[in-house]
Amino acid sequence: MRLTQSILIHNARLALGERLVPEGWLLVRRGRIAKIGWAQPLPDETVDRVIDAQGGILAPGMIDLHVHGAMGHDTMDASPEGLGAMARMYAEHGVTSFLATTMTASHASIMAALGCVARTMAEGTGGAALLGAHVEGPYVDLARRGAQASDHVRRAAPRESDDLFETGVVRCITLAPEFPENQRLIVEAVRHGVAVSLGHSRADAQDVARVVVLGASQVTHLYNGLEPMHHRRPGVVGAALTMPELRCQLIADTVHVSPIMLNLAYRAKGPDGIILVTDAMAGTGMPDGRYHLGKSEVIVQNGEARLPEGNLAGSTLTLDRAVRNMMAACHLALPQALRMATETPARALGLSDRGRLVVGARADLMLIDDTMSVRATVVGGEVVAG
């Protein structure tokens, strides 16, 4: 199939930083943003496709760094077809790239999932681009494991971690920083260019300060899977809210985190310190019913995903809805809220060519309206949804 070589999108409001610029247009050539303009004539160039945005908002595509599944599929299924179905569903909601996230499991199961991620990256998804993997666990605290499988929780071992990094697809790893074995893993992860996120942990603030020096840079789903913050024991939550070195992943579904606590996180960190994630599981995009997260059965009722014993087990959130929820909870304009799902996650992974509308950037785009409803999604210069 011949790829589209050029697209002109016009009659749009451009999401440029903190503002929406009216009467804008954007030219895509060979998968990159070639030109941007506004309040001036359209470029006099021949293109393969012209899209009239009809006054809609043209914004960078969103990036989800923590997502387990959708449409009945889970990363741990190690299925290229499943990852493709997930990617296409994410694209329908404005996501242009994502990290397929694993669960605490046997080493063999995690390696199988990573192998599948590698194959799918090479073949493409037909939807949102698969950037690699986020390894969540198994190096977590048993007492704060959440929906992670208790029988596979363990401390980091050099042979296992070497295998993970040798796949070449691990971009982020979540671990509990209070254990010396895991601290050694932080050093190795940073050496391999892998982002380290602190999660499923009972660490104290002193532990956090020590591992930030080692290179830890994120906190996984702030508030969830962590010791509640106490005024004499601030823990990971208190450290995350006050340490500028740490960006906080946040599940803004108002189920995992109340609107008041979403607002608190935003006031403490600002748009450059918060990464909106979904933690979506297999029931995302599906009706209520029984699904799975890794090997665990999950019951989705009224859109909430829980283990049979009642623990939250991922979410059915989509990233467009997360942006809307942050706008409502924190009284934000759309461009402010969008940064937490575009530019901030891109920076967290060192992706300088994504997350912004600038000439030379990869043409990962979404066309939305004022209510954050997605009209079209462009991935690498190809329209994949809408």
TORPA-123822 format. One record per residue (C-alpha): residue number from 1; residue in one letter; x, y, z. Coordinates in nm, 4 decimals. Layout:
// TORPA-123822
     k   r         xx         yy         zz
   NUM   a          X          Y          Z
...
This chain:
// TORPA-123822
     k   r         xx         yy         zz
     1   m     0.0000     0.0000     0.0000
     2   r     0.1341     0.3428    -0.0953
     3   l     0.1795     0.5700     0.2031
     4   t     0.0378     0.9203     0.1935
     5   q     0.3270     1.1523     0.1092
     6   s     0.1647     1.4834     0.1983
     7   i    -0.1399     1.6193     0.3823
     8   l    -0.2601     1.9777     0.4206
     9   i    -0.4887     2.0413     0.7181
    10   h    -0.6474     2.3877     0.7147
    11   n    -0.9227     2.5945     0.8732
    12   a    -0.8017     2.4771     1.2151
    13   r    -0.7269     2.6257     1.5540
    14   l    -0.3706     2.5224     1.6318
    15   a    -0.2802     2.4113     1.9860
    16   l     0.0528     2.5903     2.0198
    17   g     0.1776     2.5825     2.3776
    18   e    -0.0705     2.7574     2.6061
    19   r    -0.2822     2.9102     2.3306
    20   l    -0.5168     2.8206     2.0475
    21   v    -0.4224     3.0072     1.7297
    22   p    -0.7174     3.0548     1.4910
    23   e    -0.7184     3.0259     1.1124
    24   g    -0.4272     2.7862     1.1155
    25   w    -0.2928     2.5304     0.8737
    26   l    -0.0318     2.2575     0.8856
    27   l     0.1487     2.0765     0.6059
    28   v     0.2717     1.7187     0.6480
    29   r     0.5353     1.5694     0.4206
    30   r     0.6860     1.2201     0.4552
    31   g     0.5550     1.1712     0.8063
    32   r     0.6871     1.5017     0.9461
    33   i     0.5447     1.8486     1.0021
    34   a     0.6862     2.0467     0.7093
    35   k     0.5202     2.3876     0.7524
    36   i     0.2845     2.5648     0.9924
    37   g     0.0990     2.8915     0.9348
    38   w    -0.1994     3.0987     1.0373
    39   a    -0.3883     3.4088     0.9266
    40   q    -0.2171     3.3886     0.5882
    41   p    -0.2780     3.2203     0.2502
    42   l    -0.2437     2.8445     0.2282
    43   p     0.0801     2.7169     0.0764
    44   d     0.0618     2.6892    -0.3004
    45   e     0.1782     2.3295    -0.3146
    46   t     0.0439     2.0061    -0.4577
    47   v    -0.0528     1.7587    -0.1853
    48   d    -0.1999     1.4095    -0.1773
    49   r    -0.4794     1.4956     0.0626
    50   v    -0.6501     1.8110     0.1922
    51   i    -0.8438     1.8049     0.5205
    52   d    -1.0772     2.0900     0.6163
    53   a    -1.0742     2.1006     0.9980
    54   q    -1.3941     2.3127     0.9938
    55   g    -1.2734     2.5202     1.2867
    56   g    -1.1700     2.2224     1.4980
    57   i    -0.8599     2.2120     1.7158
    58   l    -0.5459     2.0572     1.5680
    59   a    -0.3239     1.9335     1.8514
    60   p    -0.0301     1.6999     1.9046
    61   g    -0.1322     1.3382     1.9424
    62   m    -0.1431     1.2025     2.2955
    63   i     0.1073     0.9605     2.4471
    64   d     0.0067     0.6972     2.7055
    65   l     0.3023     0.5651     2.9059
    66   h     0.1004     0.3188     3.1165
    67   v    -0.1612     0.1054     2.9456
    68   h    -0.2230    -0.2684     2.9834
    69   g    -0.5001    -0.3485     2.7403
    70   a    -0.8275    -0.2784     2.5621
    71   m    -1.0923    -0.4490     2.3501
    72   g    -1.0588    -0.7748     2.5441
    73   h    -0.6793    -0.7943     2.4980
    74   d    -0.3901    -0.7606     2.7449
    75   t    -0.0182    -0.7004     2.6896
    76   m     0.0567    -1.0217     2.8805
    77   d    -0.1346    -1.2232     2.6188
    78   a     0.1768    -1.1842     2.4006
    79   s    -0.0448    -1.1505     2.0939
    80   p     0.0478    -0.9227     1.8001
    81   e    -0.3189    -0.9210     1.6983
    82   g    -0.4132    -0.8109     2.0477
    83   l    -0.1596    -0.5279     2.0519
    84   g    -0.2896    -0.4160     1.7128
    85   a    -0.6497    -0.4097     1.8348
    86   m    -0.5409    -0.2122     2.1412
    87   a    -0.3472     0.0367     1.9267
    88   r    -0.6397     0.0979     1.6936
    89   m    -0.8770     0.1587     1.9833
    90   y    -0.6333     0.4026     2.1470
    91   a    -0.6016     0.5930     1.8182
    92   e    -0.9785     0.6431     1.8098
    93   h    -0.9337     0.8409     2.1322
    94   g    -0.6465     1.0586     2.0109
    95   v    -0.3515     0.8491     2.1306
    96   t    -0.0730     0.8377     1.8730
    97   s     0.1871     0.6408     2.0713
    98   f     0.1954     0.4228     2.3812
    99   l     0.3945     0.1874     2.5995
   100   a     0.2459    -0.1627     2.6309
   101   t     0.2621    -0.2335     3.0035
   102   t     0.3384    -0.5710     3.1576
   103   m     0.2349    -0.7124     3.4952
   104   t     0.4082    -0.8976     3.7773
   105   a     0.4447    -1.2531     3.6456
   106   s     0.7018    -1.5226     3.5875
   107   h     1.0173    -1.4141     3.4082
   108   a     0.9240    -1.6342     3.1121
   109   s     0.5815    -1.4681     3.0791
   110   i     0.7270    -1.1178     3.0926
   111   m     0.9912    -1.2078     2.8353
   112   a     0.7245    -1.3538     2.6038
   113   a     0.5279    -1.0292     2.6261
   114   l     0.8399    -0.8226     2.5530
   115   g     0.9217    -1.0436     2.2547
   116   c     0.5747    -0.9809     2.1184
   117   v     0.6185    -0.6057     2.1685
   118   a     0.9415    -0.6208     1.9681
   119   r     0.7757    -0.8060     1.6800
   120   t     0.4772    -0.5724     1.6751
   121   m     0.6996    -0.2646     1.6754
   122   a     0.8757    -0.4006     1.3677
   123   e     0.5506    -0.4806     1.1853
   124   g     0.3430    -0.1780     1.2878
   125   t     0.0008    -0.1672     1.4494
   126   g    -0.2292     0.0139     1.2078
   127   g    -0.3143     0.2491     1.4934
   128   a    -0.1211     0.4261     1.7653
   129   a     0.2536     0.3678     1.7381
   130   l     0.3984     0.1181     1.9849
   131   l     0.7004     0.2857     2.1441
   132   g     0.8066    -0.0139     2.3512
   133   a     0.7216    -0.1563     2.6908
   134   h     0.6650    -0.0332     3.0423
   135   v     0.7615    -0.3124     3.2827
   136   e     0.5410    -0.2711     3.5918
   137   g     0.6732    -0.5122     3.8548
   138   p     0.7649    -0.7763     3.9516
   139   y     1.0082    -0.5809     4.1716
   140   v     0.7468    -0.4267     4.4006
   141   d     0.6466    -0.4341     4.7677
   142   l     0.4171    -0.7265     4.8432
   143   a     0.2078    -0.5172     5.0838
   144   r     0.1429    -0.2547     4.8140
   145   r     0.1105    -0.4866     4.5154
   146   g    -0.2488    -0.3822     4.4336
   147   a    -0.3659    -0.6073     4.1481
   148   q    -0.0136    -0.7431     4.0875
   149   a     0.0134    -1.1219     4.1357
   150   s     0.1473    -1.1888     4.4863
   151   d     0.3099    -1.5237     4.3998
   152   h     0.5482    -1.3564     4.1527
   153   v     0.6524    -1.0484     4.3535
   154   r     1.0294    -1.0566     4.4007
   155   r     1.3454    -0.8479     4.4313
   156   a     1.5519    -0.7595     4.1260
   157   a     1.8161    -1.0112     4.0177
   158   p     2.0969    -0.9173     3.7744
   159   r     2.0369    -1.2069     3.5350
   160   e     1.6685    -1.1251     3.4989
   161   s     1.7228    -0.7538     3.4518
   162   d     1.9937    -0.8160     3.1925
   163   d     1.7402    -1.0187     2.9932
   164   l     1.4876    -0.7334     3.0118
   165   f     1.7271    -0.4722     2.8820
   166   e     1.8684    -0.6969     2.6098
   167   t     1.5262    -0.7022     2.4412
   168   g     1.5811    -0.3380     2.3473
   169   v     1.2119    -0.2525     2.3959
   170   v     1.1925    -0.1594     2.7653
   171   r     1.1447     0.2171     2.7931
   172   c     1.0186     0.2450     3.1512
   173   i     1.0258     0.0224     3.4602
   174   t     0.8210     0.0529     3.7790
   175   l     0.9773    -0.0742     4.1013
   176   a     0.9734    -0.0299     4.4782
   177   p     1.2875     0.1702     4.5653
   178   e     1.3229     0.0674     4.9307
   179   f     1.5050    -0.2595     4.8569
   180   p     1.8839    -0.2592     4.7927
   181   e     1.8491    -0.5079     4.5046
   182   n     1.6044    -0.2749     4.3322
   183   q     1.8310     0.0231     4.3883
   184   r     2.1036    -0.1569     4.1963
   185   l     1.8523    -0.2114     3.9167
   186   i     1.7866     0.1637     3.9005
   187   v     2.1515     0.2246     3.8171
   188   e     2.1434    -0.0390     3.5410
   189   a     1.8157     0.0897     3.3990
   190   v     1.9439     0.4458     3.3748
   191   r     2.2630     0.3168     3.2093
   192   h     2.0447     0.1536     2.9425
   193   g     1.8395     0.4698     2.8892
   194   v     1.5312     0.3278     3.0633
   195   a     1.3120     0.5623     3.2689
   196   v     1.2665     0.4485     3.6302
   197   s     0.9321     0.5052     3.7994
   198   l     0.8650     0.4469     4.1682
   199   g     0.5503     0.2521     4.2492
   200   h     0.3773    -0.0192     4.4507
   201   s     0.5950     0.0850     4.7405
   202   r     0.6098     0.1668     5.1122
   203   a     0.9307     0.3666     5.0770
   204   d     0.9880     0.6691     5.2971
   205   a     1.0873     1.0105     5.1692
   206   q     1.4537     0.9439     5.2480
   207   d     1.4487     0.6353     5.0257
   208   v     1.3020     0.8467     4.7476
   209   a     1.5678     1.1149     4.7840
   210   r     1.8412     0.8502     4.7587
   211   v     1.7079     0.6959     4.4383
   212   v     1.6429     1.0296     4.2722
   213   v     2.0185     1.0806     4.2939
   214   l     2.0547     0.7421     4.1195
   215   g     1.8309     0.8580     3.8351
   216   a     1.4688     0.7725     3.9248
   217   s     1.2507     1.0237     3.7405
   218   q     0.8835     0.9251     3.7693
   219   v     0.6204     0.8004     4.0137
   220   t     0.3715     0.5406     3.8938
   221   h     0.0004     0.6281     3.9301
   222   l     0.0451     0.8827     4.2095
   223   y    -0.1529     0.8012     4.5279
   224   n    -0.2380     0.4481     4.4095
   225   g    -0.0269     0.1514     4.5204
   226   l     0.1587     0.3764     4.7675
   227   e     0.1436     0.4397     5.1420
   228   p    -0.1046     0.7203     5.2134
   229   m     0.0697     1.0480     5.2900
   230   h     0.0915     1.1338     5.6620
   231   h     0.2066     1.4669     5.7979
   232   r     0.4947     1.2965     5.9824
   233   r     0.5518     1.0232     5.7242
   234   p     0.5246     1.1851     5.3811
   235   g     0.6451     0.8730     5.1968
   236   v     0.6573     0.8497     4.8185
   237   v     0.3487     1.0691     4.7755
   238   g     0.4852     1.3582     4.9785
   239   a     0.8250     1.3308     4.8152
   240   a     0.6719     1.3175     4.4670
   241   l     0.4583     1.6256     4.5239
   242   t     0.7559     1.8313     4.6427
   243   m     1.0545     1.7053     4.4420
   244   p     1.0875     1.8735     4.1000
   245   e     1.3016     1.5839     3.9741
   246   l     0.9991     1.3537     3.9744
   247   r     0.7148     1.3584     3.7233
   248   c     0.3951     1.1949     3.8473
   249   q     0.1820     0.9578     3.6425
   250   l    -0.1819     1.0219     3.7307
   251   i    -0.4972     0.8195     3.6568
   252   a    -0.7517     1.0996     3.6189
   253   d    -1.0677     0.8894     3.6117
   254   t    -1.2088     1.0295     3.9430
   255   v    -1.2306     0.6665     4.0639
   256   h    -0.8635     0.6026     4.1405
   257   v    -0.8172     0.9638     4.2483
   258   s    -1.0801     1.2131     4.3645
   259   p    -1.1116     1.5475     4.1846
   260   i    -0.9810     1.7288     4.4938
   261   m    -0.6623     1.5199     4.4925
   262   l    -0.6244     1.5688     4.1183
   263   n    -0.6360     1.9414     4.1868
   264   l    -0.3808     1.9074     4.4676
   265   a    -0.1406     1.7224     4.2382
   266   y    -0.1772     1.9849     3.9667
   267   r    -0.1210     2.2715     4.2112
   268   a     0.1944     2.1017     4.3404
   269   k     0.3440     1.9860     4.0107
   270   g     0.1941     2.1945     3.7303
   271   p     0.1503     2.0683     3.3732
   272   d     0.5207     1.9897     3.3345
   273   g     0.5184     1.7605     3.6367
   274   i     0.2123     1.5463     3.5640
   275   i     0.1842     1.2667     3.3073
   276   l    -0.1740     1.1641     3.2433
   277   v    -0.2025     0.7864     3.2009
   278   t    -0.4962     0.5513     3.1751
   279   d    -0.3714     0.2229     3.3280
   280   a    -0.6374     0.0828     3.0935
   281   m    -0.7046    -0.2909     3.1008
   282   a    -0.8744    -0.5415     2.8706
   283   g    -1.2264    -0.4169     2.9490
   284   t    -1.1543    -0.0732     2.8030
   285   g    -1.3790    -0.0058     2.5069
   286   m    -1.5971    -0.3030     2.6018
   287   p    -1.9256    -0.3454     2.7924
   288   d    -1.9342    -0.4360     3.1605
   289   g    -1.8342    -0.7961     3.2214
   290   r    -1.5495    -1.0246     3.3215
   291   y    -1.2042    -0.9629     3.1775
   292   h    -0.8424    -1.0197     3.2773
   293   l    -0.5425    -0.8164     3.3858
   294   g    -0.2389    -1.0357     3.3377
   295   k    -0.3619    -1.3667     3.4810
   296   s    -0.6075    -1.2086     3.7267
   297   e    -0.9821    -1.2092     3.6691
   298   v    -1.1281    -0.8584     3.6739
   299   i    -1.4930    -0.7613     3.7019
   300   v    -1.5948    -0.4417     3.5228
   301   q    -1.9141    -0.2945     3.6610
   302   n    -2.0383     0.0558     3.5813
   303   g    -1.7047     0.1089     3.4087
   304   e    -1.4988     0.0348     3.7219
   305   a    -1.2465    -0.2502     3.7019
   306   r    -1.1959    -0.4492     4.0231
   307   l    -1.0666    -0.7855     4.1390
   308   p    -1.3338    -1.0170     4.2830
   309   e    -1.2223    -0.9127     4.6345
   310   g    -1.2844    -0.5471     4.5471
   311   n    -0.9366    -0.4025     4.4768
   312   l    -0.9117    -0.1651     4.1822
   313   a    -0.7454    -0.3458     3.8911
   314   g    -0.6532    -0.0986     3.6222
   315   s    -0.9195     0.1194     3.4641
   316   t    -1.1414     0.1575     3.1599
   317   l    -1.0297     0.5175     3.1185
   318   t    -0.9374     0.6678     2.7823
   319   l    -0.6873     0.9509     2.7594
   320   d    -0.9286     1.1982     2.6022
   321   r    -1.1577     1.1505     2.9018
   322   a    -0.8626     1.1954     3.1384
   323   v    -0.7936     1.5355     2.9828
   324   r    -1.1581     1.6366     3.0239
   325   n    -1.1532     1.5265     3.3879
   326   m    -0.8410     1.7330     3.4595
   327   m    -0.9999     2.0361     3.2954
   328   a    -1.3021     2.0030     3.5229
   329   a    -1.1150     1.9188     3.8443
   330   c    -0.8458     2.1847     3.8073
   331   h    -1.0426     2.4528     3.6162
   332   l    -0.8033     2.4396     3.3226
   333   a    -0.8254     2.5532     2.9643
   334   l    -0.7823     2.2776     2.7067
   335   p    -0.4233     2.3649     2.6055
   336   q    -0.3045     2.3462     2.9684
   337   a    -0.4629     2.0074     3.0233
   338   l    -0.3382     1.8740     2.6899
   339   r     0.0265     1.9297     2.7841
   340   m    -0.0023     1.6590     3.0500
   341   a    -0.0962     1.4050     2.7811
   342   t     0.1355     1.5264     2.5032
   343   e     0.4500     1.7290     2.5698
   344   t     0.5107     1.6127     2.9283
   345   p     0.5058     1.2366     2.8580
   346   a     0.7171     1.2962     2.5473
   347   r     0.9794     1.4735     2.7560
   348   a     0.9636     1.2033     3.0219
   349   l     1.0836     0.9525     2.7609
   350   g     1.3255     1.1896     2.5918
   351   l     1.1131     1.2068     2.2750
   352   s     1.2103     1.5485     2.1419
   353   d     1.0213     1.5017     1.8130
   354   r     0.6770     1.4334     1.9622
   355   g     0.4233     1.6087     2.1790
   356   r     0.4371     1.9528     2.0105
   357   l     0.3303     2.1183     1.6881
   358   v     0.6675     2.2328     1.5539
   359   v     0.8299     2.2077     1.2128
   360   g     1.0369     1.8909     1.1911
   361   a     0.8388     1.7004     1.4522
   362   r     0.6858     1.3652     1.3705
   363   a     0.3345     1.4155     1.2303
   364   d     0.1456     1.2596     1.5231
   365   l    -0.1695     1.4701     1.5391
   366   m    -0.5283     1.4711     1.6532
   367   l    -0.8198     1.6829     1.5402
   368   i    -1.0594     1.7495     1.8268
   369   d    -1.3422     1.9814     1.9248
   370   d    -1.3816     2.2008     2.2328
   371   t    -1.5225     1.9117     2.4367
   372   m    -1.2159     1.6957     2.3626
   373   s    -1.4101     1.4690     2.1275
   374   v    -1.1694     1.3214     1.8720
   375   r    -1.2580     1.3707     1.5054
   376   a    -0.9417     1.2287     1.3455
   377   t    -0.6008     1.0908     1.4426
   378   v    -0.2833     1.1033     1.2334
   379   v     0.0125     0.8779     1.3182
   380   g     0.3406     0.9344     1.1383
   381   g     0.1626     1.1239     0.8644
   382   e    -0.1084     0.8610     0.8088
   383   v    -0.4741     0.9073     0.9038
   384   v    -0.5525     0.6033     1.1192
   385   a    -0.8853     0.7106     1.2716
   386   g    -1.1632     0.9444     1.1706
